[in-house]
Amino acid sequence: MGNAVVRPYQDADLEGAAAALVAVHATDGYPVEGVTDPEAWIRSADVRAAWVGDLDGKIVGHVSVMRPRGEDAVTLWVEQSGDDERHVAVLARLFVLQEARQHALGAQLMQAATSWAQEQGIRLVLDVMAKDAAAIRLYQRLGWTKIGEAAHPYGEGQLMDAICFVAPAA
């Protein structure tokens, strides 16, 4: 396998993206929610734009830009920057199959989302579970800045420590 591309998500990608999500959850424990109905999680009505990583015709990764829904990262950024929430979106649902990670698709997916957001005049934020050290290293390497910490709610009243980041300025 060797021909890796990042391209805009299409409806025909849903089944492959859902299968990749379930596989990533099995290897990495990410995400902490969404795997009981991966197709609904990926095609959420809050998605503004999305991209997939395609390796030799197989969907091996995904990322979305989401409308804010009260996330701690959004609140922290609005408080710290004075920006209006209408100019903020959430980078979310980023995952890449373990066997495809040597192709730098995580960074490419993030760059696609970041470029789109900059064209829209939107600043991206995200939260990442503190346990996901590889993801945190990726965000830092790409110039994202830590803006705070939060407790990410999931499941039935469960909480997990999370770190909030903001994308580099355009």
C-alpha positions in Angstrom: 0.0 0.0 0.0 1.3 3.4 -0.8 -1.0 5.9 -2.6 -2.3 8.1 0.3 -4.6 11.1 -0.4 -6.8 13.3 1.7 -10.0 14.4 0.0 -13.4 15.8 0.9 -15.7 13.3 2.6 -18.5 12.0 0.3 -21.6 10.1 1.4 -20.2 7.0 -0.3 -17.3 7.1 2.3 -19.6 6.5 5.3 -19.3 2.7 5.5 -15.5 2.8 5.2 -15.1 5.6 7.7 -17.4 3.8 10.2 -15.4 0.6 9.8 -12.1 2.6 10.3 -13.6 4.3 13.4 -14.5 0.9 15.0 -11.0 -0.4 14.2 -9.3 2.7 15.7 -11.5 2.3 18.8 -10.3 -1.3 19.2 -6.6 -0.4 19.0 -6.6 3.0 20.7 -9.7 3.4 22.8 -10.6 6.4 20.7 -13.2 7.7 20.6 -14.7 7.2 24.1 -18.2 7.6 22.5 -19.7 7.1 19.1 -18.7 3.5 18.4 -22.2 2.0 19.2 -23.5 3.8 16.1 -20.4 5.0 14.2 -22.3 6.0 11.1 -24.5 8.4 13.1 -21.5 9.8 14.9 -19.6 10.5 11.7 -22.5 12.1 9.8 -23.7 14.2 12.7 -25.9 17.2 11.8 -23.3 19.4 13.5 -20.6 18.6 10.8 -19.8 21.7 8.7 -17.1 20.0 6.6 -15.2 16.7 6.6 -12.3 14.9 4.9 -11.1 11.3 4.6 -7.8 9.7 4.3 -7.8 7.3 1.4 -5.0 4.7 1.0 -5.1 2.7 -2.2 -8.9 3.1 -2.3 -9.6 2.2 1.3 -10.8 4.8 3.8 -8.2 4.8 6.6 -8.8 8.1 8.3 -11.3 11.0 8.8 -11.7 14.4 10.3 -14.6 16.8 10.7 -15.1 20.5 11.5 -18.1 20.8 13.8 -20.4 23.6 14.9 -19.8 24.5 18.6 -22.1 22.6 21.0 -20.9 24.0 24.3 -17.5 22.3 24.3 -15.0 23.5 27.0 -12.4 24.3 24.3 -14.9 26.7 22.7 -15.7 28.4 26.0 -12.1 28.7 26.9 -11.1 30.2 23.6 -14.0 32.7 23.6 -13.1 33.8 27.1 -9.4 34.1 26.4 -9.6 35.7 23.0 -12.7 37.7 23.2 -13.7 36.2 19.8 -17.3 35.6 19.0 -18.5 31.9 19.0 -19.7 32.4 15.4 -16.0 32.5 14.4 -15.1 29.3 16.2 -15.5 25.7 15.2 -14.4 22.4 16.6 -11.9 20.0 14.9 -13.3 16.6 15.8 -13.6 13.0 14.8 -10.0 12.8 13.8 -8.8 9.2 13.4 -6.4 7.2 11.3 -6.0 3.4 11.2 -2.8 2.2 13.0 -1.5 0.5 9.8 -1.8 3.8 7.8 -0.1 6.2 10.3 3.3 6.1 8.6 1.7 8.1 5.7 1.3 11.2 7.9 -2.5 11.2 7.2 -3.3 12.7 10.6 -1.3 15.8 9.8 -2.7 16.0 6.3 -6.3 15.7 7.5 -5.7 18.4 10.1 -4.1 20.6 7.5 -7.2 20.2 5.2 -9.5 21.2 8.1 -7.3 24.1 9.2 -7.0 25.5 5.7 -10.8 25.3 5.2 -11.4 27.0 8.5 -8.9 29.8 7.6 -10.7 30.3 4.3 -14.0 30.6 6.2 -12.5 33.1 8.8 -13.0 30.5 11.5 -10.6 29.6 14.4 -10.5 25.9 15.2 -10.3 24.5 18.7 -10.3 20.9 20.0 -10.2 18.8 23.1 -8.2 15.7 23.3 -8.2 13.1 26.0 -5.1 13.4 28.2 -4.4 9.7 27.7 -4.0 10.2 23.9 -0.3 11.2 24.0 0.4 10.6 20.3 -2.5 12.9 19.3 -1.2 15.6 21.7 2.3 15.4 20.2 0.7 15.7 16.7 -1.2 18.9 17.7 1.8 20.4 19.3 4.0 19.6 16.3 1.5 21.3 14.1 1.6 24.5 16.2 -1.6 24.1 18.1 -1.5 25.9 21.5 -2.8 24.5 24.8 -5.5 26.8 26.2 -6.7 24.8 29.2 -7.9 21.6 30.6 -11.4 20.1 31.1 -13.3 17.0 32.1 -14.8 15.4 29.0 -18.2 13.9 29.7 -19.2 10.7 28.0 -21.3 7.6 28.5 -23.5 7.6 31.5 -22.0 10.3 33.7 -18.4 9.4 33.1 -15.6 11.9 32.9 -12.2 11.8 31.4 -9.4 14.4 31.7 -9.0 16.4 28.5 -6.7 19.1 27.2 -8.0 21.9 25.0 -6.1 23.4 22.1 -6.5 26.2 19.6 -5.2 26.1 16.0 -2.4 28.5 15.0 -3.5 31.9 13.8 -3.7 32.2 10.0 
